[in-house]
Amino acid sequence: MSNIDSKIKKKATSSTASAPAAAINQKVYNFCNKKRMILAIVICVAVALLAGILIRGVNLAIEFKGGTMLTYSYDGELNTNDVSSAVQGVVNSPVTIRTGESLDGSGHQITISFTSNEGLNADRQFELTNALNEKFPDNKLELFDSNDVSPASGREFLLKCLLAVILAAILIIIYIAIRFRKIGGWLAGLCSIFALLHDLMAALAASILFGFEFNANIVAVILTILGYSINNTIVIYDRIRENKSLYPNLTLNELINMGCTQSLTRSIRTSITTIGTMVVVSIVVLISGYTSLLSFSIPLIFGLLSGTYSSLFVAPVTWSWLVGRKKAKSSKK
C-alpha cells in the first residue's frame, strides 16, 4: 500500500471527516515521479517543431503575408501541377493550388493563391484566365471569385491573432491565481500556460511537418486548444483543491497524484470522443475532396492528444517541481 493510500485511510477513519469510498479504494498513481519523462517529451515536441521550421519552413497563407486568391470553376479533371506551372508563367511567383467542390455541389472548383504586392488588376486576371483556358481548353475554366490581400493587412491580422493569444494567457493566469489562491494560484497559473505552450507546439509541429499552410484554420486550432486544454487543467486543479480541504495532512505531491488519478478516466474518455470525431472528419474530407479542412483537423488531433497529456502531467507536475524548488530555496535561507 502506498503512503498516500495509508494517509487517506487514516483520514477516513478519523472522527472529523470521512473520505469518499471511491477515493479510498482507488489505486493512486505517482504522477509526480515522472518529471524526467515529462521533460523528455516536452523537449521532443520542441525539437520536432524546430526541425519542421528549419527543414520545411513556415508557409504563411495569403491572409497573413498578402497576395491574390483566385477561384475558378471547371469541368472534368485537372492536373494541379500543370495548373501551378501555367500560373507561375504568368505571375512569376510561387503558387498554391487547392481543389474542391462548390458549396452547392454543382461542379468542381480550384483555388489559386500566390504572393502579390500590388494585387492583380482586371487586365492581369483576364490574361491569366485566357492562359489557363488555352492550356486546358476542355475544362472550361471560369473565374468564380477574386480576392486581394495587402501585405499590411496580412501583418495586421497576424499581429491581432498573436495579441489575442497573449491576452488570453494573461487572463488565464489571473483567473487561476484568484480561484486557486489557497493552493498556490500564481505558480499553478504559470504552469497551466507552460502546458498550453506545449500543446500549441505539438499542433504547430504537426501542421508544419504535414506541409499545411499557416492560415485561418491554424488560428482556429490554436483557439480551440486554448479552451480545451485549460478546461482540463482547471478540472484537475479543482480536484486538488477539493482534496486539500478533505485531506489537509497530505503533501502537495500526494494531492496532485490523487487529483490526477481521479481525473484520469474522465480525461481519457473525453479525449477519445473528441479525437475520434476529428479522425472521422479527416476521413470524410479525404473521401469527399475537401482537403483544405485537413489543415484544421490534423493539427487539432495532435493538439488534443497533447492537451490530455499536458493537463495530467505537464501542468500539475511542473507546478509540484516549482513549489519544491521554492521551498528548497526558502529552507536554505
C-alpha distance (Angstrom), angle and dihedral (degrees) to the residues before:
residue distance angle dihedral
M1 . . .
S2 3.82 . .
N3 3.81 123.8 .
I4 3.81 91.8 -111.1
D5 3.82 91.9 51.1
S6 3.80 89.4 52.9
K7 3.79 91.8 50.6
I8 3.80 91.8 48.8
K9 3.79 92.0 50.8
K10 3.79 91.1 46.8
K11 3.78 90.0 51.1
A12 3.79 91.3 47.4
T13 3.79 92.1 57.0
S14 3.80 94.8 48.5
S15 3.78 120.5 103.5
T16 3.80 95.1 -125.2
A17 3.80 100.3 62.9
S18 3.78 142.1 -3.2
A19 3.82 124.7 -139.1
P20 3.81 120.4 -131.5
A21 3.79 111.3 -94.0
A22 3.79 91.5 -126.8
A23 3.79 90.9 56.0
I24 3.83 92.4 47.6
N25 3.80 94.8 51.5
Q26 3.80 97.0 39.7
K27 3.77 120.3 100.5
V28 3.80 108.9 -120.8
Y29 3.82 115.7 -139.5
N30 3.79 120.4 -144.8
F31 3.81 101.1 -121.6
C32 3.80 93.2 160.8
N33 3.80 90.6 62.2
K34 3.83 91.5 66.6
K35 3.81 99.0 75.0
R36 3.80 95.4 123.3
M37 3.78 93.2 47.6
I38 3.80 90.8 49.1
L39 3.81 92.0 48.5
A40 3.82 90.5 49.4
I41 3.82 92.3 51.9
V42 3.82 92.7 47.0
I43 3.80 89.8 50.8
C44 3.83 91.2 48.5
V45 3.80 91.1 52.6
A46 3.81 91.3 48.9
V47 3.82 91.3 48.0
A48 3.82 91.1 49.2
L49 3.81 90.4 52.4
L50 3.80 92.9 46.7
A51 3.81 92.0 46.7
G52 3.79 90.8 50.0
I53 3.80 91.6 51.1
L54 3.82 93.0 47.8
I55 3.82 96.8 42.4
R56 3.81 104.3 34.1
G57 3.80 101.9 16.0
V58 3.78 128.3 -144.9
N59 3.78 110.8 -69.4
L60 3.80 104.9 -154.9
A61 3.78 114.9 -156.5
I62 3.79 123.9 -125.0
E63 3.81 93.4 -97.5
F64 3.82 89.4 62.9
K65 3.80 103.9 38.6
G66 3.82 102.2 26.4
G67 3.78 129.3 -112.2
T68 3.78 144.4 119.0
M69 3.79 130.8 -60.1
L70 3.80 120.7 -164.4
T71 3.79 125.4 -175.8
Y72 3.81 120.7 -160.6
S73 3.78 130.7 -173.8
Y74 3.80 115.6 -141.9
D75 3.80 145.0 171.0
G76 3.78 129.2 -123.8
E77 3.81 123.0 1.5
L78 3.81 128.7 -33.7
N79 3.79 130.2 -162.1
T80 3.80 104.7 -133.3
N81 3.82 92.7 -155.4
D82 3.81 90.6 56.2
V83 3.81 90.6 47.4
S84 3.80 90.9 49.9
S85 3.82 91.5 51.3
A86 3.80 92.3 48.4
V87 3.82 93.1 49.7
Q88 3.81 93.4 45.9
G89 3.79 88.8 54.8
V90 3.81 89.0 60.7
V91 3.82 104.5 35.9
N92 3.85 99.6 31.2
S93 3.81 92.1 -140.6
P94 3.84 137.0 104.5
V95 3.79 110.1 -84.9
T96 3.80 133.2 -148.5
I97 3.81 117.9 -155.3
R98 3.81 127.7 -161.9
T99 3.79 126.4 176.2
G100 3.78 130.8 -163.3
E101 3.77 146.5 129.6
S102 3.79 126.6 -72.3
L103 3.80 115.9 -102.4
D104 3.81 92.4 -109.8
G105 3.81 91.2 48.4
S106 3.78 92.5 -121.8
G107 3.81 97.5 126.6
H108 3.78 151.4 -29.7
Q109 3.79 125.2 -60.8
I110 3.78 132.8 -164.6
T111 3.81 123.2 -163.1
I112 3.80 118.1 -153.8
S113 3.81 118.6 -167.2
F114 3.79 130.3 176.7
T115 3.79 140.2 159.3
S116 3.79 113.2 -87.0
N117 3.81 126.6 168.8
E118 3.80 96.0 -166.3
G119 3.78 101.8 28.2
L120 3.77 125.8 -123.7
N121 3.81 115.5 -72.9
A122 3.79 124.3 -149.7
D123 3.81 93.5 -92.9
R124 3.80 93.3 52.7
Q125 3.80 90.8 46.1
F126 3.79 89.8 51.9
E127 3.81 89.9 48.5
L128 3.81 91.9 50.6
T129 3.80 93.5 46.7
N130 3.82 91.2 50.9
A131 3.81 90.9 48.4
L132 3.80 91.0 52.6
N133 3.80 93.7 47.0
E134 3.80 90.3 49.8
K135 3.80 90.3 50.1
F136 3.82 94.2 43.9
P137 3.82 106.8 25.6
D138 3.82 94.6 160.6
N139 3.81 95.0 56.1
K140 3.83 97.9 62.5
L141 3.79 97.0 -143.5
E142 3.80 115.2 -158.4
L143 3.80 126.2 -175.6
F144 3.81 107.2 -112.1
D145 3.82 102.6 172.1
S146 3.80 139.4 -2.2
N147 3.82 129.2 -164.1
D148 3.79 132.6 176.6
V149 3.81 122.0 -161.2
S150 3.79 117.8 -167.5
P151 3.84 117.6 -136.2
A152 3.81 89.9 -121.2
S153 3.81 91.9 55.2
G154 3.81 90.7 47.5
R155 3.80 92.9 52.0
E156 3.81 90.7 46.2
F157 3.82 91.4 51.8
L158 3.82 91.5 49.3
L159 3.81 91.3 48.5
K160 3.80 91.6 50.7
C161 3.80 90.7 51.1
L162 3.81 91.5 51.5
L163 3.82 91.7 47.2
A164 3.82 90.3 50.2
V165 3.82 91.0 53.7
I166 3.83 92.7 46.5
L167 3.81 92.1 48.2
A168 3.82 90.3 48.9
A169 3.81 90.1 52.0
I170 3.82 92.1 51.2
L171 3.80 92.3 48.8
I172 3.82 90.7 48.5
I173 3.82 91.3 53.7
I174 3.81 91.3 49.1
Y175 3.81 92.6 46.9
I176 3.81 94.2 49.3
A177 3.80 91.8 43.6
I178 3.81 91.0 55.6
R179 3.80 98.1 39.2
F180 3.80 96.1 45.6
R181 3.81 99.3 31.5
K182 3.82 92.1 127.3
I183 3.81 92.0 62.2
G184 3.82 99.7 39.8
G185 3.80 103.8 -72.3
W186 3.82 102.4 -175.9
L187 3.77 95.0 54.1
A188 3.80 90.5 43.6
G189 3.82 89.6 52.2
L190 3.80 93.2 49.9
C191 3.80 90.9 49.3
S192 3.80 91.4 50.6
I193 3.82 88.9 55.3
F194 3.81 89.9 48.9
A195 3.81 88.1 53.7
L196 3.81 90.2 49.1
L197 3.81 90.5 52.3
H198 3.80 88.2 52.2
D199 3.82 90.1 53.1
L200 3.80 93.0 47.2
M201 3.81 90.7 49.5
A202 3.80 89.7 52.7
A203 3.82 92.5 50.4
L204 3.82 93.7 44.9
A205 3.82 91.9 46.4
A206 3.81 90.0 53.1
S207 3.80 91.2 47.5
I208 3.82 93.5 50.8
L209 3.81 96.3 41.7
F210 3.83 91.1 50.1
G211 3.81 89.3 50.5
F212 3.81 98.5 -116.6
E213 3.78 123.1 156.0
F214 3.79 118.9 -110.2
N215 3.79 95.4 -115.6
A216 3.79 141.5 138.0
N217 3.83 89.4 -67.2
I218 3.81 90.5 62.4
V219 3.80 90.5 49.8
A220 3.82 88.3 52.9
V221 3.82 89.2 50.1
I222 3.81 91.1 52.0
L223 3.80 92.8 50.6
T224 3.83 91.8 45.8
I225 3.80 92.0 51.2
L226 3.81 90.8 47.9
G227 3.78 90.4 58.2
Y228 3.80 97.3 39.4
S229 3.79 98.6 45.7
I230 3.80 97.2 43.1
N231 3.80 90.0 49.2
N232 3.81 90.7 55.3
T233 3.79 91.4 46.7
I234 3.81 93.4 49.9
V235 3.82 90.8 50.2
I236 3.81 89.2 55.8
Y237 3.81 92.1 45.2
D238 3.81 88.2 51.9
R239 3.80 89.4 54.4
I240 3.80 90.5 51.1
R241 3.80 91.8 49.5
E242 3.82 92.3 49.0
N243 3.80 91.5 48.4
K244 3.80 89.8 49.4
S245 3.80 90.1 60.1
L246 3.82 92.2 44.3
Y247 3.81 97.3 43.5
P248 3.84 108.3 25.4
N249 3.83 91.6 166.5
L250 3.81 93.8 64.4
T251 3.79 119.4 99.2
L252 3.80 121.5 -120.1
N253 3.82 91.1 -103.8
E254 3.79 90.7 52.9
L255 3.81 91.2 47.5
I256 3.81 90.9 49.9
N257 3.81 92.5 48.2
M258 3.78 91.0 49.0
G259 3.83 94.9 45.4
C260 3.80 93.6 47.7
T261 3.80 91.5 47.3
Q262 3.80 91.0 51.5
S263 3.83 90.7 49.7
L264 3.81 96.2 43.1
T265 3.80 98.6 90.4
R266 3.80 93.7 43.9
S267 3.81 92.3 49.2
I268 3.81 93.2 49.2
R269 3.81 93.5 48.2
T270 3.79 93.0 47.6
S271 3.80 91.1 48.2
I272 3.80 93.5 49.1
T273 3.81 89.5 53.1
T274 3.80 97.2 47.5
I275 3.80 97.4 37.9
G276 3.81 91.0 45.1
T277 3.80 88.9 54.0
M278 3.81 91.1 52.7
V279 3.81 91.0 48.4
V280 3.80 89.8 53.6
V281 3.82 90.1 47.8
S282 3.82 90.2 51.5
I283 3.79 92.2 51.0
V284 3.80 92.5 47.7
V285 3.81 94.5 50.0
L286 3.81 90.9 47.6
I287 3.78 90.9 53.0
S288 3.81 95.3 42.7
G289 3.80 95.3 44.2
Y290 3.82 99.3 -117.3
T291 3.79 90.6 128.1
S292 3.81 93.3 156.4
L293 3.82 87.7 78.0
L294 3.80 90.3 62.4
S295 3.81 88.2 78.1
F296 3.82 85.3 66.1
S297 3.80 103.7 37.9
I298 3.83 101.0 42.3
P299 3.85 97.5 50.0
L300 3.81 89.1 42.4
I301 3.82 90.9 55.7
F302 3.80 90.7 55.1
G303 3.80 91.6 42.9
L304 3.82 92.0 51.9
L305 3.80 91.7 48.2
S306 3.77 89.5 50.4
G307 3.82 91.4 45.0
T308 3.79 91.8 56.3
Y309 3.80 92.0 48.9
S310 3.82 96.0 42.9
S311 3.81 93.9 49.2
L312 3.80 91.2 54.6
F313 3.79 99.4 36.7
V314 3.80 117.8 9.5
A315 3.82 102.0 47.0
P316 3.84 101.6 40.0
V317 3.81 96.8 35.4
T318 3.82 92.8 47.6
W319 3.79 87.3 49.1
S320 3.82 89.5 52.5
W321 3.82 90.4 49.5
L322 3.82 93.6 50.2
V323 3.80 92.4 47.7
G324 3.81 89.3 49.9
R325 3.80 91.9 51.6
K326 3.80 90.9 47.4
K327 3.79 91.7 52.2
A328 3.80 91.4 46.0
K329 3.82 91.1 54.0
S330 3.80 91.4 46.9
S331 3.80 92.1 51.1
K332 3.82 91.7 52.5
K333 3.78 90.4 55.3
